[in-house]
Each structure stands twice: as structure tokens, then as C-alpha cells.
Amino acid sequence: MPITRTLKELDLLSAHEAVNYQFDRAADVLALPDAERTILKSPFRELSVELPIKMDGGGWRVFNGYRVQHDNTRGPCKGGLRYHPSVSPDEVRALAALMTWKTALVDVPFGGAKGGITCEPQRMSSDERQRLTRSFVRAIGDIIGPSRDIPAPDMNTNAQTMAWIMDEYSSGHGYSPAVVTGKPLHLNGSLGREDATGRGAALLTRAACADLGIELKGARVVIQGFGNVGGHAARLLHEAGAKIIAVGDATSSVFSAAGLDVPALRAFHAEHGLVQGFPGVEPLKPAALLRTPCDILVPAALGGVIDAPVAAQLDTRLVVEGANAPVTAGGAQVLQQRGIPTLPDILANAGGVVVSYFEWTQNLTEFRWKKIASTPNWKKPAARLHRTTATARRHDVDWRTAAYILAIDRVAQAARLRWMS
């Protein structure tokens, strides 16, 4: 018998509890046995490490790092590495589980993992970040590798971070470019990887608009987050004819009813590191950004920003989860009750892991593809949405639950064939 929770109780679930709550909703539809639920929800390995780092001023600081490997039934674990003050074991555990369901949903041969270090990278020098990264690799080196666990960029990490990881790992294992993805092109990175997550979100948005009867050309779009995901999504939606009326970064937000000049704003953001001060626009309080009336809302920054009270105030026709878990369990229920469709994160932001698969494959085969070689694969987002939509209609559920149904079923079938039979 499903447990009924109030919206407040749903909003108070921890990140990992919220992922498991959604898992159980989909597992109920699949009639998944209790034993299988317990196994599939449980991470198979969690590692917590302490990293003493000598700072540039001569003193020492100890940072906490985490790597959670949730599942490797369908292939080596895959997941990003983030540097942020909010990084915690529960958050990393939740994100690792999301990666399991994301890789299964898009049907790439990976499992799920995630890593993070609790730090403030903006207050650290490049040398300090490099020492921290290399120390972390030395601490977790025995559990990562091309056939075990492949990190990738995430919040506040980038291609340079991946280069440090590859170099440190290779110093003890021989030249190993396939140990990470999202590397610089000069170190066997993949063309198209940088904008892959934002491109995937934009393409899924286009497919969702077609499904819902929303005319993308001229549609008003609000994007929270203007980094690697939000910035590229804004560029591509702008090129498709959408009107980007408001965007926000970590410290500020801007608005223009006539539509922002996205190329100019991206250039300004690249130079100044924030959108505040961009000429010819209205400043917008960050708290008001999500409540700005629009046709499409893309939360592409932090998780948990749309809880039940915020969801009740949204004025939009579609939510696209560019970030991981930006909508709480309570917020998701309110959006469903209000009839506001939501493209879930495991579907909307999966473009990054798809191109990571291309990069990993090229590294393993010591072969190099041109960007055009991966272009046909960008036709698949619409097909994935159609498959998810068909599942949602068959079971009379929302897109999020349908996506989980497809993902869980794939992992469960593989587990039964490997070791649960």
C-alpha cells in the first residue's frame, strides 16, 4: 500500500529520499518485488575521504571528498564530479542514483556514479584546485578506471579538471584517456561535449513543445542558470526562434520583455562572470526569476529550487529540468496537480552522458570522430520523448514516472539476467 505524504513532508525529504520516493512510484506501476526494489535502490559502494591540502599561503586545510557508485549492472559507473560548498554524502548518493536511471533511460552502456568535494572553488587559486583534484584522484584511484568508473565535469569542474584527473590517474596506470570524459580536445576529448547537455535540453524542449502544441518560435523562455547547461540552452533556443526574456546566474538575474540579446549576453557573461550590469535590461530579484510569467521555464542551476510553495506560484506551460533534481518531490506533485508538464532531469539533461559515451568509445578504440559523426544521434531525443510519452499514456502517469519506469525496467532486466536469476 503506497504511503501517503503531505506536500510539506515531501519537501522535507532528503535528496536521496526524494529519488527513492520517485523510484517507488514507478516500481509500483511495474509491480517490482520488494527484494529487487531494495537491491536496485541501494548504492553498491560509497567512499568518503579526507584531503589535506597545502594552501598557497602556506597553511593547511582538510577537505571532504565523496565518490558514490550506485550501480554497474549495465556497464561501468558514470557520473560527474562537482566542487561546491553544499556537497554532502546524501546529495552525492542521490545524484549517483539519478545517473543510473539516466544512463538506462537513454540506453548507453553505463551505470551510475557521482562525486563531489565540499569546497568553495571560486575562493581557491588554480594551483590549489589542482592539488585538491590530484589528491582526490590518489584517494579514489583504486575504484575508478575505464572499465570501473568514469568521472566527468559537473558543477564548478571543467575540461581542465578532467585533464588533471587523467594525468594523475595515468601516472600510476599508464596513459588512460578513457578514465574520464569531458577532456580538452588536445587530450582526446570529444567535439561537441561542451554544449552537449544544453543542446540535449534544447532539443527535448523542441520535441516537448511539438507534443504539447506550444509554438517554440516566439515562446517566452526563462532560464535559471547561465553556465554550461543554461548558457548553451539559451543560445540554441534563441537560434530556434524562442524569446529568452529572463536569465539568472548565481548572484543576479536580468529581464527584458522584448527578449534578451543572447549572443551579446553570453559574451558579457564570459567577460564579467555574471549577467548583472548587462546594458538595456531590467535587473530582476533572483527570488522573482522562477515566478516570471513565461511559456517555458528551464531551471538549470541548483537542485531543490522548486518546492511545493514555489510550484504553486509558477506561471508557465512547461518546465524543463536542465539541472539535476531542481524540483522537489512536493513541487513535482503540485506541478502534476496543476497540469504543468515537466521534462524530468534524467531525460532533459542526458545529452552530456550521451556524448560522454562517444568520447569514452573513441578513447577505448584509439579512434577520432569528427563532430558530424555524432550528429545523427541528436535525432534520438525526440524518439526518447515519444517513447516516454507512450509509456506515460499507457500507464496514465506523468513524464517523470514514465521515464523512471523505462529506466528501472532496463536495469532490473539486466540484473535478473546477470545475477538475480
C-alpha positions as CSV (number, residue, x, y, z in Angstrom):
1,M,0.0,0.0,0.0
2,P,1.6,3.3,-1.1
3,I,2.4,5.7,1.8
4,T,0.5,9.0,1.5
5,R,2.6,12.1,2.4
6,T,1.7,15.7,2.7
7,L,3.4,18.3,0.4
8,K,5.4,19.6,3.4
9,E,6.6,16.1,4.2
10,L,7.6,15.5,0.5
11,D,9.5,18.8,0.5
12,L,11.4,17.7,3.6
13,L,12.7,14.5,2.1
14,S,16.4,14.5,1.7
15,A,17.8,14.4,-1.9
16,H,18.3,10.7,-1.8
17,E,15.0,10.0,-0.1
18,A,13.3,12.1,-2.9
19,V,14.9,10.0,-5.6
20,N,13.8,6.8,-3.9
21,Y,10.3,8.1,-3.5
22,Q,10.1,8.6,-7.3
23,F,11.7,5.2,-7.7
24,D,8.9,3.6,-5.6
25,R,6.2,5.4,-7.6
26,A,7.5,3.8,-10.8
27,A,8.2,0.5,-9.1
28,D,4.6,0.3,-8.0
29,V,3.5,0.5,-11.6
30,L,6.0,-2.2,-12.6
31,A,4.9,-4.3,-9.6
32,L,8.6,-4.7,-8.8
33,P,9.2,-7.3,-5.9
34,D,10.4,-5.8,-2.6
35,A,13.7,-7.6,-2.8
36,E,14.5,-6.2,-6.2
37,R,13.5,-2.7,-5.0
38,T,15.9,-2.8,-2.1
39,I,18.8,-4.0,-4.2
40,L,18.2,-1.5,-7.1
41,K,17.8,1.4,-4.7
42,S,21.0,0.7,-2.7
43,P,24.4,2.0,-3.8
44,F,26.9,-0.8,-4.0
45,R,29.9,1.3,-2.9
46,E,30.4,4.6,-1.1
47,L,33.8,6.2,-0.4
48,S,34.4,9.2,1.8
49,V,37.9,10.6,2.0
50,E,39.7,13.4,3.8
51,L,42.0,15.5,1.7
52,P,44.7,17.6,3.5
53,I,45.8,20.3,1.1
54,K,48.6,22.9,1.5
55,M,47.2,26.3,0.5
56,D,49.1,29.0,-1.3
57,G,49.5,31.0,1.9
58,G,51.5,28.1,3.5
59,G,48.7,26.8,5.8
60,W,46.9,23.5,5.5
61,R,43.2,22.7,5.1
62,V,41.3,19.4,5.1
63,F,38.6,19.0,2.5
64,N,36.0,16.2,2.5
65,G,35.5,14.3,-0.8
66,Y,33.0,11.6,-1.8
67,R,32.5,9.1,-4.6
68,V,29.3,7.0,-4.7
69,Q,29.0,4.2,-7.2
70,H,25.3,3.3,-7.3
71,D,25.0,0.6,-9.9
72,N,27.2,-1.1,-12.5
73,T,24.8,-3.8,-13.8
74,R,24.7,-2.4,-17.4
75,G,28.3,-1.1,-17.6
76,P,31.0,0.8,-15.7
77,C,29.7,3.5,-13.4
78,K,29.5,7.0,-14.9
79,G,28.9,10.4,-13.3
80,G,30.3,13.8,-12.8
81,L,32.5,15.4,-10.1
82,R,31.3,18.6,-8.5
83,Y,33.0,21.2,-6.3
84,H,30.6,23.2,-4.2
85,P,30.1,24.2,-0.5
86,S,26.8,22.2,-0.4
87,V,28.3,18.9,-1.4
88,S,27.2,16.2,1.1
89,P,27.1,12.4,1.2
90,D,23.3,12.5,0.8
91,E,23.5,14.8,-2.3
92,V,26.2,12.7,-3.9
93,R,24.2,9.5,-3.2
94,A,21.1,11.0,-4.8
95,L,22.9,12.2,-7.9
96,A,24.6,8.8,-8.3
97,A,21.2,7.1,-8.3
98,L,19.9,9.6,-10.9
99,M,22.8,8.8,-13.1
100,T,21.9,5.1,-13.0
101,W,18.4,5.9,-14.2
102,K,19.6,8.5,-16.7
103,T,22.1,6.2,-18.5
104,A,19.5,3.4,-18.5
105,L,16.8,5.7,-20.0
106,V,19.0,6.8,-22.9
107,D,20.3,3.3,-23.2
108,V,24.0,3.9,-23.1
109,P,26.1,1.0,-21.5
110,F,26.9,2.7,-18.2
111,G,25.8,2.5,-14.6
112,G,25.5,5.5,-12.3
113,A,28.0,7.3,-10.0
114,K,28.7,10.7,-8.7
115,G,31.5,12.5,-6.8
116,G,32.0,15.8,-5.0
117,I,34.3,17.8,-2.8
118,T,33.0,20.2,-0.2
119,C,34.8,23.4,-1.1
120,E,34.5,26.9,-2.4
121,P,36.4,26.7,-5.7
122,Q,35.8,30.4,-6.5
123,R,38.0,31.3,-3.5
124,M,40.8,28.9,-4.4
125,S,43.6,29.5,-6.9
126,S,44.1,27.3,-9.9
127,D,47.1,25.7,-8.1
128,E,45.0,24.9,-5.0
129,R,42.3,23.4,-7.1
130,Q,44.8,21.3,-9.0
131,R,46.4,20.0,-5.8
132,L,42.9,19.2,-4.4
133,T,42.0,17.3,-7.6
134,R,45.1,15.3,-7.7
135,S,44.8,14.4,-4.0
136,F,41.3,13.2,-4.6
137,V,42.4,11.0,-7.5
138,R,45.1,9.4,-5.4
139,A,42.5,8.7,-2.7
140,I,39.9,7.1,-5.0
141,G,42.3,5.7,-7.7
142,D,41.6,2.1,-6.8
143,I,37.9,2.3,-7.6
144,I,37.9,4.3,-10.8
145,G,39.1,3.4,-14.3
146,P,37.9,3.0,-17.9
147,S,36.0,-0.3,-17.1
148,R,35.1,0.6,-13.5
149,D,34.0,4.2,-13.0
150,I,34.5,7.2,-15.4
151,P,34.2,10.7,-13.9
152,A,33.1,13.8,-15.9
153,P,32.7,17.5,-15.4
154,D,29.9,18.8,-13.2
155,M,29.3,21.9,-11.2
156,N,32.5,24.1,-10.9
157,T,34.6,21.5,-12.7
158,N,35.6,21.6,-16.3
159,A,37.9,20.2,-19.0
160,Q,41.0,21.3,-17.2
161,T,39.9,19.5,-14.1
162,M,39.4,16.3,-16.2
163,A,42.9,16.8,-17.6
164,W,44.4,16.8,-14.1
165,I,42.4,13.7,-13.2
166,M,43.6,11.9,-16.4
167,D,47.2,12.8,-15.8
168,E,47.2,11.8,-12.1
169,Y,45.5,8.5,-12.8
170,S,47.8,7.8,-15.8
171,S,50.9,8.3,-13.6
172,G,50.1,5.1,-11.9
173,H,48.2,3.1,-14.6
174,G,49.8,4.2,-17.8
175,Y,48.3,6.5,-20.4
176,S,44.5,6.3,-19.7
177,P,42.4,8.9,-21.6
178,A,39.2,6.8,-21.1
179,V,39.3,7.2,-17.3
180,V,37.4,10.5,-17.7
181,T,35.2,12.2,-20.3
182,G,34.8,15.9,-20.9
183,K,38.6,16.3,-21.5
184,P,40.2,19.1,-23.6
185,L,40.3,18.3,-27.3
186,H,44.2,18.1,-27.2
187,L,43.9,15.2,-24.7
188,N,41.4,13.1,-26.8
189,G,38.3,14.9,-25.8
190,S,35.2,14.8,-28.0
191,L,33.9,17.5,-30.3
192,G,30.5,18.6,-29.1
193,R,30.9,17.6,-25.5
194,E,30.9,21.1,-24.0
195,D,27.5,22.1,-25.3
196,A,26.0,18.5,-25.2
197,T,23.9,18.9,-22.1
198,G,22.4,22.2,-23.1
199,R,21.9,21.0,-26.7
200,G,20.1,17.9,-25.4
201,A,17.9,20.1,-23.2
202,A,17.1,22.4,-26.1
203,L,16.2,19.5,-28.5
204,L,14.0,17.9,-25.8
205,T,12.3,21.3,-25.3
206,R,11.6,21.5,-29.0
207,A,10.2,18.0,-29.1
208,A,8.0,18.6,-26.0
209,C,6.7,21.8,-27.5
210,A,5.6,19.9,-30.6
211,D,3.9,17.3,-28.4
212,L,2.1,19.9,-26.3
213,G,1.1,22.2,-29.2
214,I,3.4,25.1,-28.0
215,E,4.8,27.2,-30.8
216,L,8.5,27.4,-30.0
217,K,9.1,30.4,-32.3
218,G,8.2,33.4,-30.1
219,A,7.7,31.4,-27.0
220,R,8.8,33.2,-23.8
221,V,11.6,31.4,-22.0
222,V,13.0,31.9,-18.5
223,I,16.3,30.1,-17.6
224,Q,17.8,29.9,-14.2
225,G,21.5,29.2,-14.6
226,F,23.7,30.6,-17.3
227,G,26.6,28.3,-17.2
228,N,27.4,25.3,-19.3
229,V,23.8,24.0,-19.4
230,G,21.7,27.1,-19.2
231,G,24.0,29.2,-21.4
232,H,24.0,26.7,-24.3
233,A,20.3,26.0,-23.9
234,A,19.6,29.7,-24.1
235,R,21.8,30.1,-27.3
236,L,20.1,27.2,-29.0
237,L,16.6,28.1,-28.1
238,H,17.3,31.7,-29.2
239,E,18.5,30.4,-32.5
240,A,15.3,28.3,-32.8
241,G,13.3,31.5,-32.5
242,A,12.3,31.4,-28.9
243,K,12.3,34.7,-26.9
244,I,14.6,34.4,-23.9
245,I,13.0,37.0,-21.6
246,A,14.9,36.3,-18.3
247,V,18.0,34.6,-17.2
248,G,19.8,34.3,-13.9
249,D,23.2,33.3,-12.6
250,A,24.5,32.5,-9.1
251,T,24.2,36.1,-8.0
252,S,21.9,38.1,-10.3
253,S,19.1,38.0,-12.8
254,V,18.0,40.1,-15.7
255,F,14.8,40.6,-17.7
256,S,13.6,42.0,-21.0
257,A,10.0,41.7,-22.1
258,A,11.2,42.2,-25.7
259,G,13.7,39.3,-25.4
260,L,17.3,39.3,-24.4
261,D,20.2,39.6,-27.0
262,V,21.5,36.2,-26.0
263,P,24.8,36.2,-28.1
264,A,25.7,39.6,-26.5
265,L,24.7,38.5,-23.1
266,R,26.8,35.3,-23.4
267,A,29.8,37.5,-24.4
268,F,29.2,39.8,-21.5
269,H,28.9,36.9,-19.1
270,A,32.1,35.3,-20.4
271,E,33.9,38.6,-19.8
272,H,32.5,39.6,-16.4
273,G,31.4,36.3,-14.9
274,L,27.8,37.4,-14.2
275,V,24.8,38.9,-16.0
276,Q,24.4,41.9,-13.7
277,G,25.3,45.1,-15.4
278,F,24.3,44.0,-18.9
279,P,23.0,47.1,-20.6
280,G,19.5,47.7,-21.8
281,V,17.7,45.2,-19.4
282,E,15.9,45.3,-16.1
283,P,17.5,43.8,-13.0
284,L,15.4,41.1,-11.5
285,K,15.5,39.8,-7.9
286,P,16.7,36.2,-8.0
287,A,13.7,35.1,-6.0
288,A,11.4,36.5,-8.7
289,L,13.1,34.8,-11.6
290,L,11.3,31.5,-11.3
291,R,7.9,33.3,-10.9
292,T,8.3,35.3,-14.1
293,P,5.3,34.5,-16.4
294,C,6.6,32.5,-19.4
295,D,5.8,29.7,-21.7
296,I,8.9,27.6,-20.9
297,L,10.8,27.5,-17.6
298,V,14.3,26.0,-17.5
299,P,15.8,25.5,-14.0
300,A,19.4,24.8,-14.9
301,A,21.3,25.7,-11.8
302,L,21.0,24.0,-8.3
303,G,18.7,21.3,-7.1
304,G,15.6,21.7,-5.0
305,V,14.8,25.2,-6.1
306,I,11.1,24.5,-7.0
307,D,9.4,23.2,-3.9
308,A,5.6,23.0,-3.3
309,P,5.1,26.7,-2.4
310,V,7.2,27.9,-5.4
311,A,5.5,25.4,-7.8
312,A,2.1,26.7,-6.7
313,Q,3.2,30.2,-7.9
314,L,4.7,29.3,-11.3
315,D,3.2,30.8,-14.4
316,T,4.4,28.6,-17.2
317,R,3.2,26.0,-19.6
318,L,6.2,23.7,-19.4
319,V,9.1,23.0,-17.0
320,V,12.4,21.6,-18.4
321,E,14.8,20.3,-15.8
322,G,18.2,21.4,-17.1
323,A,19.7,20.9,-13.6
324,N,19.7,17.7,-11.6
325,A,16.6,17.4,-9.3
326,P,15.6,21.1,-9.4
327,V,12.1,20.2,-8.5
328,T,11.4,18.6,-5.1
329,A,9.0,15.7,-4.6
330,G,6.4,18.2,-3.2
331,G,7.0,20.6,-6.1
332,A,6.6,17.8,-8.6
333,Q,3.2,16.8,-7.1
334,V,2.0,20.4,-7.2
335,L,3.0,20.7,-10.9
336,Q,1.2,17.5,-11.7
337,Q,-1.9,18.6,-9.9
338,R,-1.8,21.9,-11.8
339,G,-1.4,20.2,-15.1
340,I,2.0,21.7,-15.8
341,P,4.1,19.1,-17.7
342,T,7.7,18.6,-16.6
343,L,10.5,17.2,-18.6
344,P,12.4,15.3,-15.9
345,D,16.2,15.7,-15.5
346,I,17.0,12.1,-16.4
347,L,15.5,12.8,-19.8
348,A,16.1,16.5,-20.3
349,N,19.8,16.8,-19.4
350,A,21.0,13.4,-20.6
351,G,22.8,14.9,-23.7
352,G,26.1,15.2,-21.7
353,V,26.3,11.5,-20.9
354,V,25.4,10.5,-24.5
355,V,28.3,12.4,-25.9
356,S,30.5,11.2,-23.0
357,Y,29.7,7.7,-24.3
358,F,31.0,8.8,-27.7
359,E,34.2,10.1,-26.1
360,W,34.8,7.0,-24.0
361,T,34.3,4.8,-27.0
362,Q,36.7,6.8,-29.1
363,N,39.3,6.6,-26.3
364,L,39.0,2.9,-25.9
365,T,39.3,2.3,-29.7
366,E,42.0,4.9,-30.1
367,F,39.9,6.4,-32.9
368,R,38.8,10.0,-33.5
369,W,35.4,11.0,-34.9
370,K,34.5,14.3,-36.5
371,K,31.6,16.2,-34.8
372,I,29.4,15.4,-37.8
373,A,29.7,11.7,-36.9
374,S,27.6,12.1,-33.8
375,T,25.0,14.4,-35.5
376,P,22.5,11.6,-36.4
377,N,22.4,10.7,-32.7
378,W,20.8,14.1,-32.0
379,K,17.7,12.8,-33.7
380,K,17.2,10.4,-30.8
381,P,15.9,12.9,-28.1
382,A,12.6,13.2,-29.9
383,A,12.4,9.4,-30.1
384,R,13.1,9.1,-26.4
385,L,10.4,11.6,-25.6
386,H,7.9,9.8,-27.8
387,R,8.8,6.5,-26.0
388,T,8.4,8.2,-22.7
389,T,5.1,9.8,-23.7
390,A,3.7,6.4,-24.9
391,T,4.7,4.9,-21.6
392,A,3.0,7.7,-19.7
393,R,-0.2,7.3,-21.7
394,R,-0.2,3.5,-21.3
395,H,0.1,3.7,-17.5
396,D,-1.7,7.1,-17.0
397,V,1.3,8.7,-15.3
398,D,3.4,11.8,-15.8
399,W,6.6,12.1,-17.8
400,R,8.8,11.7,-14.8
401,T,7.2,8.5,-13.6
402,A,7.2,7.1,-17.2
403,A,10.9,7.9,-17.5
404,Y,11.6,6.0,-14.3
405,I,9.5,3.1,-15.4
406,L,11.6,2.7,-18.6
407,A,14.9,3.1,-16.8
408,I,14.1,0.8,-13.9
409,D,12.8,-1.9,-16.2
410,R,16.0,-1.9,-18.2
411,V,18.3,-2.1,-15.1
412,A,16.0,-4.8,-13.5
413,Q,16.1,-6.9,-16.6
414,A,19.9,-6.7,-16.8
415,A,20.2,-7.6,-13.1
416,R,18.0,-10.6,-13.4
417,L,20.0,-11.9,-16.3
418,R,23.3,-11.3,-14.6
419,W,22.8,-12.3,-11.0
420,M,19.2,-12.2,-9.8
421,S,18.0,-15.2,-11.8
